[in-house]
Each structure stands twice: as structure tokens, then as C-alpha cells.
Amino acid sequence: MAVADGDRLLDFSIWRRGAPDGVGDILRGRVTAMVPAMGGAFVRLPDTDGFLPDSEGAAGLSEGAAIGVRITRAAQGGKGPRLSAQLGVAVPPDGPVVLLARGAGPVERFASLYPDAAIFADDPALVADLRPILGERISVRREKLDDSLESTIDALMQPEAGLPGGARMSVFPTPALVAIDVDAGGATAARGHKASSQMLLNRAAIPAIAAQIRLRNLSGAILLDFAGMKTSRRLALGPALTEALAADPLRPRFLGFTALGLAEISRLRIHPPLHEMLTGPHAAGLRGLRALMAESARNQILAASPAIVSALAADIVAVADFARLTGRRAILRSDPGLPGWRLEDG
């Protein structure tokens, strides 16, 4: 999903209807463990365990208690979803662990964030499904995206991105934080005085860096290493960085520079970052389905690892859409000897 103003990409998200991230879902869960050292409780949900902080309703609960919860942060970074018992609606306390209501997906979020924007989809069936939610704002348009937009979106799938002035940024996610390195390369070599040219280059790159953080949904703790420059001179970049981050609806905060001159940024963790969406068995399975869709032969089989086959089997929307769009059934074969997937003749 892309939000564009002409050929400028404003927002981007991957929407998997058969595997939503769960943010906003309301569920009835059951407390499996009170963990005072962590200030909360673990709550059993239909498919996983979530964490409910004391400040969000865990205080005073006991193991085995049933409770209504809402997912406030998707599972990401190897951790389960974050929960809140502050719902605004009544949930019957008795009954099984179950999903009660789905939260808003990225279509609704973008539609609310850009209330005057027209919405287009290239699939008439999808338009029909979304019309009760979006009304006449959504319509069918099959034209290919502008080449510039396509190029921008393709670049998001890579860990590097070009910046103004010939610089580049590289993104290095870790379990604790996301590191961003800006490399000037030879961009400042022919610009006269080195210190002033580095300042100009980094200042010009800041809006693009802020845009990349938003488009890739980088969140949590972010450390940004500007190109060159002494730590004392980097302080002058702070106001420009604060201004560039202000347009982001998640309100990321520039916290200052470390002793090593790294800019510290904090951005709310809510939905999974793009780099996590592009990895794992489900993402691999969808890539395999797209490859299978591109094959005209009806006897092609998608052979894949058991984890990939299981992930696709759980995504009934993707498998059903494959059949609807191609007129043939997706034939999957589980192969424990495969680390990924491959297409085979049937």
C-alpha cells in the first residue's frame, strides 16, 4: 500500500489480509503468569501469549483469571504483543480465549490519516470488499504505478537508500536498536572546505532520512551516525533533525547526541517494521506464491519447508486469492529438506 502525492511517496505499508498484525484487536484472554519483576502479567491469547503491564490493568489479577484485552503493540523483535485492559467496551469475563473484534487495518489508518485522498486498488473484488468501509472513496484503477514510485518502493526492500548529494544511508536492525549509518563516499571531495561541505551534505540529507524512518517504520531506539564531522559540530544538526521528524504521526523524539556523536531517536513501536515484514516463513511463502502465479503451467508445484507450508496454510486469504486470480489451485508440497522454497513440475 502506497500513499503518494504525485511521484512523491508519503507513506507505505504491506497489508496482509490473511495475517494481520493484530493491533487494535479485542480479545478475551487468560492470565497464565503474574511477573512482578516485570511489572505485569502474561496473558494467553488464541495464537500466542501477550504481556499486560500493571499500568494497563494487570495489577490485582491472579493466575487463571479471564480478562478482556486490546493489542496495543504487535508482536515484533521476538517478543509477543503488548496488551491493555482499558477497552472502552464491556467484555463478558467468562468464556474461552477468543478473538472478539478486529482492529483497524492499514487501509483504514491511511484513509483516516489522509481524509481527502482518493483510494485506488487494481482488484475489483478487493474494491467491493472495502466499499462498505471506505464508500465511494475507493475505485478500481489498473494502471501501473509511476516509474519513480515503483523505484522508490523497490528501494525500500533493500537495507541501503540513496540520499541527496550522492550520500547513502545503511540500516542495521539489531534486537536492541536500529543503527543508521550515513556515508558520504566521495560526495564531499570536490566541494571545497571539508567541514562546511560535510555540514551541508548532512543537513540536506536529514529530510530524506526522516522519510526513510517513516516509510520503513523503524521504531524503538534508533541511533543515527552522520557522515564525518566532529561531535561538537554535529550539535548544529539537532534543530533540523527535530523539525524533519515532526511531520511523522508517531511523533518520534530526537533525544540528543551521545558522547560519540550519534543522534538518539525514539519512535513508538506499534506495528512491525518493514524489515521484519520481509523475513520469516510467511513472507517467504508469499514470495513463492507470487512466483507460482507468474508461471503459466498449471502443473507447477510450490515445494517448501514445513514452516513455510504451515504459514501459507494458515493464510486462507492469500491462498484463496491465488485461486481466484489464476483460476487454478495452489499446490503445496512440504519438504523438510528445503530451507526455503522452489517451483517444481507436477
C-alpha positions as CSV (number, residue, x, y, z in Angstrom):
1,M,0.0,0.0,0.0
2,A,1.4,3.4,-1.0
3,V,0.3,6.9,-0.3
4,A,1.6,9.3,-2.9
5,D,1.5,13.0,-3.8
6,G,2.4,12.9,-7.4
7,D,5.6,11.0,-7.7
8,R,6.5,11.5,-4.0
9,L,5.9,8.6,-1.7
10,L,4.4,9.8,1.6
11,D,3.6,6.5,3.4
12,F,4.0,2.8,2.7
13,S,2.8,-0.4,4.3
14,I,2.5,-4.1,3.5
15,W,-1.1,-5.3,4.1
16,R,-1.6,-9.0,4.5
17,R,-5.3,-9.6,4.9
18,G,-4.9,-13.2,5.9
19,A,-2.2,-12.4,8.6
20,P,-3.0,-9.0,10.2
21,D,-0.6,-7.8,12.9
22,G,-3.4,-7.7,15.4
23,V,-3.0,-4.1,16.6
24,G,-6.4,-2.9,17.9
25,D,-7.9,-6.4,18.2
26,I,-10.1,-7.0,21.2
27,L,-9.8,-10.5,22.7
28,R,-10.7,-12.4,25.8
29,G,-7.5,-13.8,27.3
30,R,-6.5,-15.7,30.4
31,V,-3.7,-14.9,32.8
32,T,-1.0,-17.5,32.7
33,A,1.6,-15.9,34.9
34,M,2.0,-12.9,37.2
35,V,5.5,-11.4,36.8
36,P,6.0,-8.7,39.5
37,A,9.7,-8.3,38.4
38,M,8.5,-7.2,35.0
39,G,5.6,-5.2,36.3
40,G,2.8,-7.1,34.6
41,A,1.4,-10.4,33.6
42,F,1.5,-12.8,30.7
43,V,-1.9,-13.4,29.1
44,R,-2.8,-16.4,26.9
45,L,-4.4,-15.4,23.6
46,P,-5.8,-17.6,20.8
47,D,-2.4,-18.0,19.0
48,T,0.2,-16.6,21.3
49,D,0.9,-15.0,24.7
50,G,0.9,-11.3,25.3
51,F,2.2,-9.0,28.0
52,L,-0.2,-6.9,30.1
53,P,1.6,-4.2,32.2
54,D,0.4,-3.4,35.6
55,S,-0.3,0.2,34.4
56,E,-2.6,-1.2,31.8
57,G,-4.7,-3.5,34.0
58,A,-2.6,-6.4,35.3
59,A,-2.3,-5.1,38.9
60,G,-4.6,-7.1,41.2
61,L,-5.1,-10.0,38.8
62,S,-4.3,-13.6,39.6
63,E,-3.3,-16.6,37.5
64,G,-6.2,-18.2,35.7
65,A,-8.3,-15.1,35.6
66,A,-10.1,-14.3,32.3
67,I,-9.8,-10.7,31.1
68,G,-10.7,-8.6,28.1
69,V,-7.7,-7.1,26.4
70,R,-6.7,-5.0,23.4
71,I,-3.5,-5.4,21.5
72,T,-1.6,-2.1,21.6
73,R,1.6,-3.2,20.0
74,A,2.1,-6.0,17.5
75,A,4.4,-9.0,18.2
76,Q,7.9,-7.9,16.9
77,G,11.5,-8.3,17.7
78,G,11.0,-11.8,19.0
79,K,8.5,-10.5,21.7
80,G,4.8,-11.1,21.9
81,P,2.1,-8.5,21.6
82,R,1.7,-5.7,24.2
83,L,-1.8,-5.5,25.8
84,S,-4.1,-3.2,27.6
85,A,-7.2,-4.0,29.6
86,Q,-8.5,-0.4,29.0
87,L,-11.0,-1.2,26.3
88,G,-13.9,1.3,26.4
89,V,-16.3,-1.7,25.8
90,A,-17.6,-4.4,28.0
91,V,-16.2,-7.9,27.6
92,P,-18.0,-10.8,29.3
93,P,-15.5,-12.2,31.8
94,D,-16.4,-15.9,31.3
95,G,-15.8,-18.0,28.3
96,P,-13.0,-19.3,26.2
97,V,-9.9,-17.5,25.0
98,V,-11.1,-15.9,21.7
99,L,-10.8,-13.0,19.3
100,L,-13.9,-10.8,19.8
101,A,-13.2,-7.9,17.3
102,R,-10.6,-7.0,14.7
103,G,-8.8,-3.7,14.9
104,A,-8.4,-1.3,12.1
105,G,-6.0,-2.3,9.3
106,P,-3.6,-0.1,7.4
107,V,-6.3,0.8,4.8
108,E,-8.5,2.4,7.5
109,R,-5.5,4.0,9.2
110,F,-4.3,5.6,5.9
111,A,-7.8,6.6,5.0
112,S,-8.2,8.4,8.3
113,L,-4.7,10.0,8.1
114,Y,-5.4,11.3,4.6
115,P,-9.1,12.1,4.6
116,D,-9.1,13.9,1.3
117,A,-7.2,11.3,-0.7
118,A,-8.8,9.1,-3.3
119,I,-8.2,5.4,-2.9
120,F,-7.4,3.0,-5.8
121,A,-7.0,-0.7,-6.0
122,D,-6.2,-2.9,-9.0
123,D,-8.5,-5.7,-7.9
124,P,-12.3,-5.2,-8.4
125,A,-13.0,-7.9,-5.7
126,L,-10.9,-6.0,-3.2
127,V,-12.7,-2.8,-4.0
128,A,-16.0,-4.5,-3.4
129,D,-14.8,-5.8,0.0
130,L,-13.6,-2.4,1.1
131,R,-16.5,-0.3,-0.2
132,P,-18.7,-0.8,2.9
133,I,-15.8,0.7,4.9
134,L,-14.5,3.4,2.5
135,G,-17.6,4.2,0.5
136,E,-17.1,5.9,-2.9
137,R,-13.6,7.0,-2.0
138,I,-12.3,3.7,-3.4
139,S,-12.4,2.7,-7.0
140,V,-10.6,0.4,-9.5
141,R,-7.6,1.5,-11.3
142,R,-5.4,-1.0,-13.1
143,E,-2.7,1.4,-14.4
144,K,0.9,0.7,-13.4
145,L,2.4,2.9,-10.7
146,D,4.5,5.8,-11.8
147,D,8.1,4.5,-12.5
148,S,9.5,6.9,-9.9
149,L,7.2,5.5,-7.3
150,E,8.0,1.9,-8.3
151,S,11.7,2.7,-8.0
152,T,11.2,4.3,-4.5
153,I,9.2,1.3,-3.3
154,D,11.7,-1.2,-4.7
155,A,14.5,0.6,-2.9
156,L,12.7,0.2,0.5
157,M,13.2,-3.5,0.2
158,Q,17.0,-3.0,0.4
159,P,19.0,-2.1,3.6
160,E,20.5,0.9,1.8
161,A,19.0,4.1,0.4
162,G,20.3,6.9,-1.7
163,L,20.3,10.4,-0.1
164,P,20.6,13.9,-1.7
165,G,24.0,15.0,-2.7
166,G,25.2,11.5,-3.5
167,A,25.4,10.2,0.1
168,R,23.9,6.9,1.1
169,M,22.3,5.5,4.3
170,S,22.5,1.9,5.5
171,V,20.1,0.4,8.0
172,F,21.3,-2.2,10.6
173,P,18.5,-3.6,12.8
174,T,19.5,-5.3,16.0
175,P,17.4,-6.8,18.8
176,A,18.1,-3.8,21.0
177,L,18.0,-0.9,18.5
178,V,18.3,0.2,14.9
179,A,21.5,1.7,13.7
180,I,21.6,4.1,10.7
181,D,24.9,4.9,9.1
182,V,25.3,7.8,6.6
183,D,28.2,7.5,4.2
184,A,29.2,10.5,2.1
185,G,31.6,8.4,0.0
186,G,33.3,10.8,-2.4
187,A,30.3,13.2,-2.4
188,T,32.2,15.9,-0.4
189,A,35.6,15.5,-2.1
190,A,35.1,18.3,-4.7
191,R,33.1,20.7,-2.6
192,G,35.9,22.9,-1.2
193,H,36.3,23.1,2.6
194,K,35.7,19.6,4.0
195,A,34.0,20.7,7.3
196,S,31.5,23.0,5.6
197,S,30.7,20.6,2.8
198,Q,30.0,17.8,5.3
199,M,27.7,20.1,7.2
200,L,25.8,20.9,4.0
201,L,25.6,17.3,2.9
202,N,24.3,16.0,6.2
203,R,21.8,18.9,6.6
204,A,20.4,18.2,3.1
205,A,20.1,14.5,3.9
206,I,18.0,14.9,7.1
207,P,14.5,15.2,5.5
208,A,15.2,12.1,3.4
209,I,16.5,10.2,6.5
210,A,13.3,11.1,8.4
211,A,11.2,10.0,5.4
212,Q,13.1,6.6,5.3
213,I,12.5,6.1,9.0
214,R,8.8,6.6,8.5
215,L,8.5,4.6,5.2
216,R,10.4,1.6,6.7
217,N,8.5,2.0,10.1
218,L,11.8,1.9,12.0
219,S,10.9,2.2,15.7
220,G,12.1,1.8,19.2
221,A,15.6,3.1,19.9
222,I,17.3,4.5,16.7
223,L,21.0,5.6,16.6
224,L,21.9,7.8,13.6
225,D,25.6,8.3,12.6
226,F,26.0,11.3,10.3
227,A,28.8,11.3,7.8
228,G,32.1,12.7,9.0
229,M,32.0,15.8,11.3
230,K,33.4,16.2,14.8
231,T,30.9,15.6,17.6
232,S,30.9,19.2,18.6
233,R,29.8,20.3,15.1
234,R,27.1,17.7,14.9
235,L,25.1,19.5,17.6
236,A,24.2,22.1,15.0
237,L,22.2,19.4,13.1
238,G,19.8,18.9,16.1
239,P,17.2,21.5,15.2
240,A,16.9,20.4,11.6
241,L,16.5,16.8,12.7
242,T,13.8,17.7,15.2
243,E,11.9,19.7,12.5
244,A,12.1,16.8,10.0
245,L,10.8,14.3,12.5
246,A,7.9,16.5,13.5
247,A,5.8,15.5,10.4
248,D,5.7,11.9,11.5
249,P,2.3,10.9,13.0
250,L,4.1,8.7,15.5
251,R,5.9,11.8,16.9
252,P,9.4,10.4,17.1
253,R,11.7,12.3,19.5
254,F,15.2,13.5,19.0
255,L,16.9,12.9,22.4
256,G,20.2,14.5,21.7
257,F,23.7,13.3,20.7
258,T,25.8,10.7,22.6
259,A,29.4,11.2,23.6
260,L,30.4,9.6,20.3
261,G,28.2,12.0,18.3
262,L,25.4,9.5,17.5
263,A,21.9,11.1,17.2
264,E,19.5,9.3,19.5
265,I,15.9,9.0,18.3
266,S,13.0,7.3,20.0
267,R,9.9,6.2,17.9
268,L,6.9,4.3,19.2
269,R,6.8,0.6,18.5
270,I,3.3,-0.3,17.3
271,H,3.3,-2.1,14.0
272,P,6.1,-4.4,12.8
273,P,8.9,-2.7,10.9
274,L,9.3,-3.3,7.2
275,H,12.4,-5.4,7.6
276,E,10.5,-7.9,9.8
277,M,7.6,-8.0,7.4
278,L,10.0,-9.1,4.6
279,T,11.5,-12.0,6.6
280,G,10.2,-15.2,8.1
281,P,8.2,-18.2,6.8
282,H,5.1,-16.3,5.8
283,A,7.0,-13.7,3.8
284,A,8.9,-16.4,2.0
285,G,5.7,-18.3,1.3
286,L,4.1,-15.3,-0.3
287,R,7.1,-14.8,-2.5
288,G,6.7,-18.4,-3.6
289,L,3.1,-17.9,-4.3
290,R,3.9,-14.8,-6.5
291,A,6.5,-16.9,-8.4
292,L,3.9,-19.6,-8.8
293,M,1.4,-17.1,-10.0
294,A,3.8,-15.9,-12.7
295,E,4.1,-19.4,-14.1
296,S,1.6,-20.2,-16.9
297,A,1.9,-24.0,-16.5
298,R,-0.9,-25.4,-14.4
299,N,1.1,-28.4,-13.1
300,Q,3.7,-26.3,-11.2
301,I,4.1,-27.2,-7.5
302,L,5.4,-24.9,-4.8
303,A,7.7,-27.1,-2.7
304,A,8.8,-25.5,0.6
305,S,10.0,-26.1,4.1
306,P,7.3,-27.3,6.6
307,A,7.3,-23.8,8.3
308,I,6.6,-22.1,5.0
309,V,3.8,-24.5,4.1
310,S,2.3,-24.1,7.5
311,A,2.4,-20.3,7.3
312,L,0.7,-20.4,3.9
313,A,-1.9,-22.9,5.0
314,A,-2.8,-20.6,7.8
315,D,-3.3,-17.6,5.4
316,I,-6.5,-18.6,3.8
317,V,-6.9,-15.2,2.2
318,A,-3.7,-15.4,0.2
319,V,-4.4,-19.0,-1.0
320,A,-8.0,-18.1,-1.9
321,D,-6.8,-15.0,-3.8
322,F,-4.3,-17.1,-5.7
323,A,-7.1,-19.4,-6.9
324,R,-9.4,-16.6,-7.8
325,L,-6.8,-14.6,-9.7
326,T,-5.2,-17.5,-11.6
327,G,-8.1,-20.0,-11.9
328,R,-6.0,-22.8,-10.5
329,R,-5.4,-24.2,-7.1
330,A,-2.1,-23.6,-5.4
331,I,-0.4,-27.0,-5.0
332,L,1.9,-27.0,-2.0
333,R,4.4,-29.7,-1.0
334,S,6.1,-29.8,2.3
335,D,9.8,-30.8,2.0
336,P,11.8,-31.0,5.3
337,G,15.0,-30.9,3.3
338,L,14.3,-27.5,1.9
339,P,15.5,-24.4,3.8
340,G,13.3,-22.2,1.6
341,W,11.1,-22.9,-1.4
342,R,11.3,-23.8,-5.1
343,L,9.0,-24.4,-8.0
344,E,8.7,-28.0,-9.4
345,D,7.0,-29.7,-12.3
346,G,4.0,-31.7,-11.1
